[in-house]
Amino acid sequence: MIADSSPQISNAYRFSIAPMLDCTDRHFRVLMRQVSQRCLLYTEMIVAKALQHSTQTNRLLEFHAIEHPIALQIGGDNPKVLAEATRMASSWGYDEINLNIGCPSPRVQSGNFGACLMAQPQQVARCVEAMAQASQLPVTVKHRIGIDNLDSEEFLITFVDQVAQAGAQRFSIHARKAWLEGLNPKQNRTIPPLQYEKVANLKRKRPLLKIELNGGIETPQDCLKALETFDGVMVGRAAYSHPLRWQHMDELIYGEQPRQITASKVIKGLLPHTENHLVKNGRLWDICKHVLQLVEEVPGARAWRRNLSQKAQKRNADLTVLEKAAQQLEDAGL
Ligand SMILES: Cc1cc2nc3c(=O)[nH]c(=O)nc-3n(C[C@H](O)[C@H](O)[C@H](O)COP(=O)(O)O)c2cc1C
């Protein structure tokens, strides 16, 4: 049962940036926060078991205060281990914890978590219940519309019902099924067709559940359209590849005052974070690899990106490389 004491999930999280391994690390999240101050940011998936090895905990869980609101995404199938991870997320100050039931990679399957758990709704429910009881943090679940031949509407509704009963407060649904054998993770993000209608039907049949649509959303207009039906919308690849495309979301969704956001301003906003990273012996490239995406479809974009990537990949590249790159953009009015 849903614990009465759990805080209700915020209605405010109508737009989120999807969890993406090797993409939504701290640096990209700080970048994205310059673009939207309101979007919910997700971490990359962290394997819950890895959090039991204390030497890694800081590296895996650390985030900057400006990343709020931020959800920690974890993967696992053991209620005790997931409950412990939830307690840690709570004490580190995350805003939500999200269980990954959508990843179809063979490595994740061999650990019996990710999308293959859709075939075991009772186990997912046990995990979610343990997580919900472990702390006050809202527990949410990210999943597909089905896997392999378990892809009927009834299957999806039964899955969601069981997991909601256990205490999940929002369902972020990648609106395509996953084939666990035969397709690799990348193919599983393109080949199975998007079926928004199935997610819309679920929302119609379960209007009280919070449902967030994910998959194939390319533009702010797509988001606004989706928000006519769903409680939230989650964008992955189109946010990573085109971060500035989302610069008006706070005004469009929340009626915030328009802000003039440019690539150079975003980079300048990243400088304190970058300086901090370099002081801790981090590499400039860790940050600049994400920054490249800020400049596209303008004359000279390719040359600017090439120049930055050549310089930022050098071992001793320092902050001035990024400062100069920002200045070049500002001089060009970008
Ligand atoms: C490079 C990459 C890494 C991803 N890693 C994760 C992950 O760690 N956890 C997860 O739930 N989904 C992961 N996904 C899936 C995305 O969160 C999202 O569900 C998927 O890309 C569909 O949304 P989109 O069409 O807006 O990109 C990943 C996707 C990509 C492209």
PDBQT file of the ligand as one rigid body, heavy atoms in Angstrom, charges set to zero:
ROOT
HETATM    1  C1  LIG A 401      23.077   7.116 -24.676  1.00  0.00    +0.000 C 
HETATM    2  C2  LIG A 401      21.824   6.716 -23.949  1.00  0.00    +0.000 A 
HETATM    3  C3  LIG A 401      21.918   6.210 -22.665  1.00  0.00    +0.000 A 
HETATM    4  C4  LIG A 401      20.758   5.861 -21.961  1.00  0.00    +0.000 A 
HETATM    5  N1  LIG A 401      20.863   5.450 -20.658  1.00  0.00    +0.000 NA
HETATM    6  C5  LIG A 401      19.739   5.230 -19.928  1.00  0.00    +0.000 A 
HETATM    7  C6  LIG A 401      19.793   4.987 -18.531  1.00  0.00    +0.000 A 
HETATM    8  O1  LIG A 401      20.858   4.997 -17.890  1.00  0.00    +0.000 OA
HETATM    9  N2  LIG A 401      18.611   4.764 -17.885  1.00  0.00    +0.000 N 
HETATM   10  C7  LIG A 401      17.410   4.759 -18.531  1.00  0.00    +0.000 A 
HETATM   11  O2  LIG A 401      16.365   4.552 -17.913  1.00  0.00    +0.000 OA
HETATM   12  N3  LIG A 401      17.322   5.014 -19.845  1.00  0.00    +0.000 NA
HETATM   13  C8  LIG A 401      18.451   5.272 -20.551  1.00  0.00    +0.000 A 
HETATM   14  N4  LIG A 401      18.354   5.614 -21.865  1.00  0.00    +0.000 N 
HETATM   15  C9  LIG A 401      17.024   5.719 -22.494  1.00  0.00    +0.000 C 
HETATM   16  C10 LIG A 401      16.500   7.160 -22.378  1.00  0.00    +0.000 C 
HETATM   17  O3  LIG A 401      16.308   7.529 -21.031  1.00  0.00    +0.000 OA
HETATM   18  C11 LIG A 401      15.156   7.307 -23.126  1.00  0.00    +0.000 C 
HETATM   19  O4  LIG A 401      14.210   6.458 -22.522  1.00  0.00    +0.000 OA
HETATM   20  C12 LIG A 401      15.264   6.963 -24.599  1.00  0.00    +0.000 C 
HETATM   21  O5  LIG A 401      16.410   7.553 -25.194  1.00  0.00    +0.000 OA
HETATM   22  C13 LIG A 401      14.005   7.429 -25.337  1.00  0.00    +0.000 C 
HETATM   23  O6  LIG A 401      13.805   8.811 -25.210  1.00  0.00    +0.000 OA
HETATM   24  P1  LIG A 401      14.246   9.858 -26.383  1.00  0.00    +0.000 P 
HETATM   25  O7  LIG A 401      13.601   9.362 -27.662  1.00  0.00    +0.000 OA
HETATM   26  O8  LIG A 401      13.715  11.175 -25.933  1.00  0.00    +0.000 OA
HETATM   27  O9  LIG A 401      15.742   9.799 -26.480  1.00  0.00    +0.000 OA
HETATM   28  C14 LIG A 401      19.485   5.958 -22.580  1.00  0.00    +0.000 A 
HETATM   29  C15 LIG A 401      19.411   6.472 -23.886  1.00  0.00    +0.000 A 
HETATM   30  C16 LIG A 401      20.559   6.857 -24.565  1.00  0.00    +0.000 A 
HETATM   31  C17 LIG A 401      20.437   7.437 -25.956  1.00  0.00    +0.000 C 
ENDROOT
TORSDOF 0
